[in-house]
Amino acid sequence: MPNPRRFMLMSVLLGLLAACGQDATPAATTAPTAGTTDTATAAPASTPAPASGGAVDPSKLSPELRVFAWGEYVPEAVPGLFEEEFGVKVTIDTYSSNEEMAAKIRAGNSGYDLIMPSDYMVALLAEGGYLAAINPANIPNLANLNPENLGLYYDPENTFSVPYMWGTTGIAYDKTVVSPAPDSWAALFDPAQVALYKGRVSMLNDEREAIGAALRFAGKAINSTTPADLEAAKAALLAQKPFLAKYNSDNVYQDLASGEVVLAQSWSGYTGLAMVDNPNIEWVIPKEGGVIWQDSMAIVSGTPNQYTAEVFIDFMLRPEIGASVAEFTYFLTPNTKAELLASPELQALYAKLVPDAATRTRLEWLRKGDNATLYSDIWAAVKSQ
């Protein structure tokens, strides 16, 4: 179902640019000269310095930057604005799970320069040598980030990652259909309860999220790699599967908004998008606990375009660009200056979606494990049946 908000974001972004004192229609730059590395001349010497940032060296910019991101995670207008200002063509391909993305990066020669892994995947990829150490001198807009979103367990010194968006994972539901209001993962896993909404229920198409929820329903630790615990999670997922409409990480908000799905494991931002189009959608973190997560921007090790990737990260951290990302995704921004530019509509949704102190005590990070392949084995078994 098309979301009318998406078609208005260009005007919203231009308004934010104007509010921040920038030209809403930046002049197009001369096309970059041919080249494949950051040493290639890719933009004219008149390339402007980023707002709230330092000077950019046009001679070090590459002609193209390839980004691998979650679906619908970068506003449509942003790549064009970056190209207009810096003469760099930005190509964005999308994925629907960390594991899908990581498989391509680990295989080598992916062609991608910048990726957007979740917290635990940052740790796994950095440990494997797949991420480049970031030069913070090229990203002065790091100063716009909330210190609470920095120095987290998966990258204590932010050597390899820069926060992009954060949020939580819980249950979204249509209050006019689902009764009583769910407060437990049992609403999705107890056959007697989920059967009431057979064919109108979805789970995230994400092995760590789905297995984590099943583990919590089974009374196990959300990051457990104990074989018996994972077998309990597998059993819960298999018992649930006949009642599902689908596994969906790409556009669950559309299914919720349209009423195709009335009960779903969901990310907070997707739930917010559904709430805009369908005021009957509600959100809850189950009493057994949910997930807190943060997605980051990270640079693929060995890319010849690292400098350009760092300039792009700095661009994404501008207050007006960060605000446009928040307005597009409805996830929570780590950018304190961007948060000040949030629309009243987004602020109202943040009031519903930002976890309070009591809820935070029930939230856990999905962490990398020594036996992470066990999750993939369980997930493959569930999906194949």
Number of C-alpha atoms within 10 A of each C-alpha: 9 7 14 9 14 15 11 11 18 16 12 19 23 20 15 21 20 14 13 15 10 14 11 16 12 12 11 14 18 16 16 21 14 12 14 16 19 21 15 18 20 26 24 17 14 13 19 16 14 19 19 14 18 16 13 19 18 23 15 18 28 29 25 23 23 18 22 22 23 22 15 16 18 19 18 16 15 18 17 16 22 18 19 19 20 31 25 24 20 18 13 19 13 18 17 18 21 20 16 12 20 18 11 14 21 13 8 13 10 15 14 21 24 27 27 27 27 24 25 21 21 26 20 19 20 20 10 10 13 20 25 20 17 19 12 14 10 20 23 21 22 20 14 17 20 14 13 8 16 17 13 13 13 21 17 12 11 17 16 24 29 26 25 27 25 20 21 24 26 24 25 29 26 22 17 12 14 15 10 9 15 22 15 20 23 19 23 29 22 15 17 10 13 21 18 14 18 19 18 20 26 27 24 23 18 18 20 23 22 18 25 24 31 27 25 22 25 20 13 19 17 27 21 20 17 12 13 11 19 25 14 18 26 21 16 22 23 16 14 20 23 15 20 20 17 18 18 18 21 17 16 25 30 20 19 29 23 13 18 15 24 24 30 29 26 25 25 31 24 22 29 26 26 27 20 18 17 17 12 17 24 21 25 21 24 23 15 19 22 28 21 20 20 23 22 21 25 31 27 27 20 14 19 15 25 25 23 26 29 22 23 22 23 23 23 23 30 24 25 28 24 26 27 28 27 27 26 23 20 26 28 22 25 25 27 16 19 22 19 12 20 20 15 9 10 22 16 12 20 18 10 15 22 15 19 10 8 8 15 16 11 16 21 17 17 21 19 16 14 8 12 15 11 15 21 15 12 19 20 12 12 17 13 6 8
